[in-house]
Amino acid sequence: MVEKILAIVAGSTLLGLGIDGFLVPYHLLDGGIIGLGLIIHYFYGWPTGISIIFLSIPLYALAWIYERRYFYYSIHGLIISSFCIDLFSFMNGKIHLSILPSTIIGGLIVGVGVGLMLRYETSTGGTDLLAQLITKLTTINIGIIIFFIDAVVVIGGIKVVGWEKFFYSFLTIICVGLMTSVTATAEPRTQ
């Protein structure tokens, strides 16, 4: 239980730093609910974390109805990661890198954060939660579902971020996916 709490806090902190320190300064997107929260932030100026929580309500309602285990495993990750994303908003513009290194480093940091939580059987919820529910009802691979949802979100955000940042955002998703896979499948350390 203590390891899971530490994984949620560490993963959420990494998410906040990766998003606010590297992606937001260049108006880059991530996929899924985080990406939708960023689109709302860029378009309306609303806090990203709060937007993520509101966007997640229908997904958590579905999880409550169809698979409460998913609901319980991810609700803490959603709340703490959303809080960290808004808490670290002061990092916007504090790290001075060009767009390409920010894209790669931000994606890698976010991927480690998400992967760390998944390794300890928790998550930020969002579209990962939706993908888990779809996988339970179909034979489609969860990775394909998540990639498809992320791509749809980034394509949907082209009007907000523009074509150049669309390509950088797509690179972000690749970095997030790679580091999530590597981190989530690493064996937890035992004493």
C-alpha positions as CSV (number, residue, x, y, z in Angstrom):
1,M,0.0,0.0,0.0
2,V,2.8,2.4,0.9
3,E,4.6,1.6,-2.4
4,K,1.3,2.4,-4.3
5,I,1.0,5.8,-2.6
6,L,4.6,6.6,-3.3
7,A,4.1,5.6,-7.0
8,I,1.0,7.9,-7.3
9,V,2.8,10.8,-5.7
10,A,6.1,10.4,-7.7
11,G,4.2,9.7,-10.9
12,S,1.9,12.6,-10.5
13,T,4.8,14.9,-9.7
14,L,6.6,13.8,-12.9
15,L,3.4,14.4,-14.9
16,G,3.1,17.9,-13.5
17,L,6.8,18.7,-14.2
18,G,6.7,17.2,-17.7
19,I,3.5,18.9,-18.8
20,D,4.1,22.3,-17.2
21,G,7.9,22.5,-17.6
22,F,8.2,21.2,-21.1
23,L,4.9,20.9,-23.0
24,V,2.8,23.9,-22.0
25,P,5.5,26.5,-22.8
26,Y,5.2,25.5,-26.5
27,H,1.5,24.7,-26.5
28,L,2.2,21.0,-27.2
29,L,-0.4,18.3,-26.6
30,D,-0.3,14.9,-25.1
31,G,-3.0,12.3,-25.9
32,G,-6.1,11.3,-24.1
33,I,-7.8,13.2,-21.4
34,I,-4.6,15.1,-20.5
35,G,-4.5,16.3,-24.2
36,L,-8.1,17.4,-24.0
37,G,-7.4,19.2,-20.8
38,L,-4.4,20.9,-22.5
39,I,-6.6,21.9,-25.5
40,I,-9.2,23.5,-23.0
41,H,-6.3,25.2,-21.2
42,Y,-4.8,26.7,-24.4
43,F,-8.2,27.7,-25.9
44,Y,-10.0,29.0,-22.7
45,G,-7.2,29.5,-20.2
46,W,-8.8,27.1,-17.7
47,P,-6.6,25.1,-15.3
48,T,-5.5,21.9,-17.0
49,G,-5.9,19.7,-13.9
50,I,-9.4,20.8,-13.1
51,S,-10.4,20.3,-16.8
52,I,-9.0,16.8,-16.7
53,I,-11.2,16.0,-13.6
54,F,-14.4,17.3,-15.2
55,L,-13.6,15.5,-18.5
56,S,-13.1,12.3,-16.6
57,I,-16.4,12.2,-14.8
58,P,-18.3,10.3,-17.6
59,L,-15.4,7.7,-17.8
60,Y,-15.5,7.2,-14.0
61,A,-19.3,6.8,-14.2
62,L,-18.8,4.0,-16.7
63,A,-16.1,2.4,-14.6
64,W,-18.4,2.6,-11.6
65,I,-21.1,0.8,-13.5
66,Y,-19.1,-1.8,-15.4
67,E,-15.8,-2.4,-13.5
68,R,-15.5,-0.8,-10.0
69,R,-12.0,-2.3,-9.6
70,Y,-10.8,0.1,-12.4
71,F,-12.6,3.0,-10.6
72,Y,-10.9,2.3,-7.3
73,Y,-7.5,1.7,-8.8
74,S,-7.4,5.0,-10.7
75,I,-9.4,7.6,-8.8
76,H,-6.5,8.5,-6.5
77,G,-4.2,8.9,-9.4
78,L,-6.6,11.1,-11.2
79,I,-7.1,13.5,-8.3
80,I,-3.4,13.7,-7.3
81,S,-2.1,14.0,-10.8
82,S,-4.6,16.7,-11.7
83,F,-3.6,18.5,-8.5
84,C,0.1,18.3,-9.4
85,I,-0.5,19.5,-13.0
86,D,-2.2,22.6,-11.6
87,L,0.3,22.9,-8.7
88,F,3.3,23.0,-11.1
89,S,1.8,25.5,-13.5
90,F,4.4,28.0,-12.2
91,M,7.0,26.0,-14.2
92,N,5.6,27.3,-17.5
93,G,8.5,29.2,-19.1
94,K,11.0,28.5,-16.3
95,I,13.0,25.9,-18.3
96,H,14.7,27.4,-21.4
97,L,15.0,24.8,-24.1
98,S,14.0,24.9,-27.7
99,I,10.9,23.1,-28.9
100,L,12.5,19.8,-30.0
101,P,14.3,19.0,-26.7
102,S,11.2,20.1,-24.8
103,T,9.0,17.8,-26.8
104,I,11.3,14.8,-26.2
105,I,12.1,15.5,-22.5
106,G,8.5,16.4,-21.7
107,G,7.2,13.2,-23.3
108,L,9.8,11.0,-21.6
109,I,9.1,12.5,-18.1
110,V,5.3,12.2,-18.6
111,G,5.8,8.6,-19.8
112,V,7.9,7.7,-16.7
113,G,5.2,9.2,-14.5
114,V,2.4,7.3,-16.1
115,G,4.4,4.1,-16.4
116,L,5.4,4.3,-12.7
117,M,1.8,4.5,-11.7
118,L,0.8,1.6,-14.0
119,R,3.6,-0.6,-12.6
120,Y,2.0,-0.3,-9.2
121,E,-1.5,-1.0,-10.6
122,T,-2.8,2.6,-10.4
123,S,-3.2,5.2,-13.1
124,T,-4.4,8.7,-14.0
125,G,-7.6,7.2,-15.3
126,G,-8.7,9.2,-18.3
127,T,-8.7,7.4,-21.6
128,D,-6.5,4.6,-20.2
129,L,-9.6,3.8,-18.1
130,L,-11.8,3.9,-21.2
131,A,-9.3,1.6,-23.1
132,Q,-9.4,-0.9,-20.2
133,L,-13.2,-1.0,-20.4
134,I,-13.1,-1.4,-24.2
135,T,-10.5,-4.1,-24.0
136,K,-12.7,-6.0,-21.4
137,L,-15.6,-5.9,-23.9
138,T,-13.6,-6.7,-27.1
139,T,-10.5,-8.5,-28.2
140,I,-8.7,-5.3,-29.4
141,N,-5.2,-4.8,-27.9
142,I,-5.2,-2.0,-25.2
143,G,-2.1,-0.4,-26.7
144,I,-3.9,0.0,-30.1
145,I,-6.9,1.5,-28.4
146,I,-4.8,4.0,-26.4
147,F,-2.8,5.0,-29.5
148,F,-5.9,5.5,-31.5
149,I,-7.5,7.7,-28.8
150,D,-4.3,9.7,-28.4
151,A,-4.1,10.2,-32.2
152,V,-7.7,11.4,-32.4
153,V,-7.1,13.9,-29.6
154,V,-4.0,15.3,-31.1
155,I,-5.6,15.5,-34.6
156,G,-8.6,17.2,-33.0
157,G,-6.2,19.8,-31.4
158,I,-4.6,20.9,-34.7
159,K,-7.0,23.9,-34.9
160,V,-5.8,25.0,-31.5
161,V,-2.0,24.3,-31.7
162,G,-1.4,24.5,-35.5
163,W,0.3,22.0,-37.9
164,E,3.9,22.5,-36.8
165,K,3.0,21.8,-33.1
166,F,0.8,18.9,-34.3
167,F,4.0,17.1,-35.5
168,Y,5.8,17.9,-32.2
169,S,2.8,16.7,-30.2
170,F,2.8,13.5,-32.2
171,L,6.5,13.0,-31.3
172,T,5.5,13.7,-27.6
173,I,2.9,10.9,-27.8
174,I,5.6,8.5,-29.2
175,C,8.0,9.4,-26.3
176,V,5.2,9.1,-23.7
177,G,4.2,5.7,-25.1
178,L,7.7,4.4,-25.2
179,M,8.6,5.5,-21.7
180,T,5.2,4.3,-20.3
181,S,5.9,0.8,-21.8
182,V,9.5,0.6,-20.5
183,T,8.6,1.9,-17.0
184,A,5.4,0.0,-16.6
185,T,7.0,-3.3,-17.5
186,A,10.1,-2.9,-15.4
187,E,10.1,-5.2,-12.4
188,P,9.3,-3.4,-9.1
189,R,12.3,-3.4,-6.8
190,T,12.1,-5.8,-3.8
191,Q,14.0,-5.5,-0.6
